[in-house]
Amino acid sequence: MLVSTTTVLEGKPVARYLGLVSGEAFMGANLFKDVFAGIRDIVGGRSAAYEQELRKAKTLALDEMEAQAAALGANAVIGVDLDYETIGDRGSMLMVSASGTAVLVSG
C-alpha cells in the first residue's frame, strides 16, 4: 500500500477515488506517568522511551487507516495528515489520528 502526504503520486495516475479513511490510537495518562517514572534516558530534553510510545501510536493509527483503505479496494492513500491531540480532563489522553483519501492508482 502506497501512503503519501501528497495528493498526487508521480507516474501513478489516480484511476478512482474511494473515499476518506482514518485511523486513531489513544495513549492514556497512566502511560505518560509510567513512562516518565521510569525514564533514565533523558538527554538534551528528549526521552527515547516517550518518543518510542508516540511512534507506536502513530504506527497503529496508520495501520488502521491502511486497513480501511484495503477494505475499500484501494492500493494507495494520498493526502495523508497526522494529528496529535490531547483529550479528556486536563489532557489526560493523547490521540494520534491519521486520515487520507483511499485511491486506486494505475501505473
C-alpha positions as a Markdown table, in Angstrom:
| # | Residue | x | y | z |
|---|---|---|---|---|
| 1 | Met | 0.0 | 0.0 | 0.0 |
| 2 | Leu | 1.4 | 3.4 | -1.0 |
| 3 | Val | 0.9 | 6.1 | 1.6 |
| 4 | Ser | 1.7 | 9.7 | 0.8 |
| 5 | Thr | 1.2 | 13.1 | 2.3 |
| 6 | Thr | 1.0 | 14.5 | -1.3 |
| 7 | Thr | -2.2 | 14.5 | -3.3 |
| 8 | Val | -0.5 | 13.0 | -6.4 |
| 9 | Leu | 1.9 | 10.2 | -7.0 |
| 10 | Glu | 4.4 | 10.8 | -9.8 |
| 11 | Gly | 3.9 | 8.3 | -12.6 |
| 12 | Lys | 0.8 | 6.8 | -11.0 |
| 13 | Pro | -2.4 | 8.5 | -12.0 |
| 14 | Val | -5.5 | 8.1 | -9.8 |
| 15 | Ala | -7.9 | 5.8 | -11.6 |
| 16 | Arg | -10.6 | 6.0 | -8.9 |
| 17 | Tyr | -11.2 | 7.9 | -5.6 |
| 18 | Leu | -12.7 | 5.5 | -3.0 |
| 19 | Gly | -13.2 | 7.8 | 0.0 |
| 20 | Leu | -11.9 | 9.2 | 3.2 |
| 21 | Val | -10.2 | 6.7 | 5.5 |
| 22 | Ser | -8.8 | 7.2 | 9.0 |
| 23 | Gly | -7.3 | 5.5 | 12.0 |
| 24 | Glu | -6.8 | 6.5 | 15.6 |
| 25 | Ala | -4.7 | 5.4 | 18.5 |
| 26 | Phe | -5.0 | 6.5 | 22.1 |
| 27 | Met | -2.4 | 6.8 | 24.9 |
| 28 | Gly | -3.7 | 7.1 | 28.4 |
| 29 | Ala | -2.4 | 9.4 | 31.2 |
| 30 | Asn | -1.1 | 6.4 | 33.2 |
| 31 | Leu | 1.1 | 5.5 | 30.3 |
| 32 | Phe | 2.7 | 9.0 | 30.4 |
| 33 | Lys | 3.2 | 8.7 | 34.2 |
| 34 | Asp | 4.7 | 5.2 | 33.8 |
| 35 | Val | 7.0 | 6.3 | 31.0 |
| 36 | Phe | 8.2 | 9.4 | 32.9 |
| 37 | Ala | 8.6 | 7.5 | 36.2 |
| 38 | Gly | 11.0 | 5.0 | 34.6 |
| 39 | Ile | 12.9 | 7.4 | 32.3 |
| 40 | Arg | 16.6 | 7.3 | 32.8 |
| 41 | Asp | 17.5 | 8.3 | 29.2 |
| 42 | Ile | 16.6 | 12.0 | 29.0 |
| 43 | Val | 19.4 | 13.7 | 27.1 |
| 44 | Gly | 19.0 | 17.3 | 25.9 |
| 45 | Gly | 15.3 | 17.4 | 26.8 |
| 46 | Arg | 14.4 | 14.3 | 24.8 |
| 47 | Ser | 13.0 | 11.0 | 26.0 |
| 48 | Ala | 13.6 | 8.0 | 23.8 |
| 49 | Ala | 11.0 | 6.0 | 25.8 |
| 50 | Tyr | 8.4 | 8.6 | 25.3 |
| 51 | Glu | 9.2 | 9.0 | 21.6 |
| 52 | Gln | 9.0 | 5.2 | 21.1 |
| 53 | Glu | 5.5 | 5.2 | 22.6 |
| 54 | Leu | 4.5 | 8.0 | 20.2 |
| 55 | Arg | 5.9 | 6.1 | 17.3 |
| 56 | Lys | 3.9 | 3.1 | 18.3 |
| 57 | Ala | 0.7 | 5.1 | 18.4 |
| 58 | Lys | 1.4 | 6.7 | 15.0 |
| 59 | Thr | 2.1 | 3.2 | 13.5 |
| 60 | Leu | -1.2 | 1.9 | 15.0 |
| 61 | Ala | -3.1 | 4.8 | 13.5 |
| 62 | Leu | -1.5 | 4.4 | 10.1 |
| 63 | Asp | -2.1 | 0.7 | 10.1 |
| 64 | Glu | -5.8 | 1.1 | 10.9 |
| 65 | Met | -6.1 | 3.7 | 8.1 |
| 66 | Glu | -4.4 | 1.4 | 5.6 |
| 67 | Ala | -6.7 | -1.5 | 6.6 |
| 68 | Gln | -9.7 | 0.7 | 6.0 |
| 69 | Ala | -8.3 | 1.6 | 2.6 |
| 70 | Ala | -7.6 | -2.0 | 1.7 |
| 71 | Ala | -11.2 | -3.0 | 2.6 |
| 72 | Leu | -12.4 | -0.4 | 0.1 |
| 73 | Gly | -10.1 | -2.0 | -2.6 |
| 74 | Ala | -7.5 | 0.8 | -2.6 |
| 75 | Asn | -3.9 | 0.4 | -3.4 |
| 76 | Ala | -2.8 | 3.8 | -2.1 |
| 77 | Val | -3.8 | 6.5 | 0.4 |
| 78 | Ile | -3.0 | 10.1 | -0.6 |
| 79 | Gly | -3.2 | 13.4 | 1.2 |
| 80 | Val | -2.3 | 11.8 | 4.5 |
| 81 | Asp | -2.5 | 14.0 | 7.6 |
| 82 | Leu | -1.3 | 13.1 | 11.0 |
| 83 | Asp | -2.7 | 14.9 | 14.1 |
| 84 | Tyr | -1.8 | 14.7 | 17.8 |
| 85 | Glu | -4.5 | 15.9 | 20.2 |
| 86 | Thr | -4.9 | 15.8 | 23.9 |
| 87 | Ile | -8.4 | 14.9 | 25.1 |
| 88 | Gly | -10.2 | 14.3 | 28.4 |
| 89 | Asp | -9.9 | 16.1 | 31.7 |
| 90 | Arg | -6.7 | 18.2 | 31.7 |
| 91 | Gly | -5.4 | 16.4 | 28.6 |
| 92 | Ser | -5.5 | 13.0 | 30.3 |
| 93 | Met | -5.2 | 11.2 | 27.0 |
| 94 | Leu | -3.3 | 11.7 | 23.8 |
| 95 | Met | -4.9 | 10.7 | 20.5 |
| 96 | Val | -2.9 | 10.2 | 17.3 |
| 97 | Ser | -5.0 | 10.2 | 14.2 |
| 98 | Ala | -4.2 | 9.6 | 10.6 |
| 99 | Ser | -6.5 | 10.4 | 7.7 |
| 100 | Gly | -6.3 | 10.5 | 4.0 |
| 101 | Thr | -8.0 | 9.6 | 0.7 |
| 102 | Ala | -8.2 | 6.0 | -0.4 |
| 103 | Val | -7.5 | 5.7 | -4.1 |
| 104 | Leu | -6.9 | 3.1 | -6.8 |
| 105 | Val | -3.8 | 4.1 | -8.8 |
| 106 | Ser | -2.6 | 2.7 | -12.1 |
| 107 | Gly | 0.9 | 2.5 | -13.5 |
